[in-house]
Amino acid sequence: MWDVLDNQYKDSTTFTLPDLSDLFIANAGSGSYSLGDSDGENDHTLITAEIPAHTHT
């Protein structure tokens, strides 16, 4: 964990975990996001085009 935490969360001997309230951790892979970036939205109203065809029985 020490190796992946940014220096803002640690000093020479200890570290604290970032406050992830209302957040999620995304993979630090080869994408275009940088540490601390945000994405998405807090609320979303579905529109018809976002609902797949289905039936209820």
Secondary structure by P-SEA (a helix, b strand, c coil): ccccccccccccccccccccccccccccccccccccccccccbbbbccccccccccc
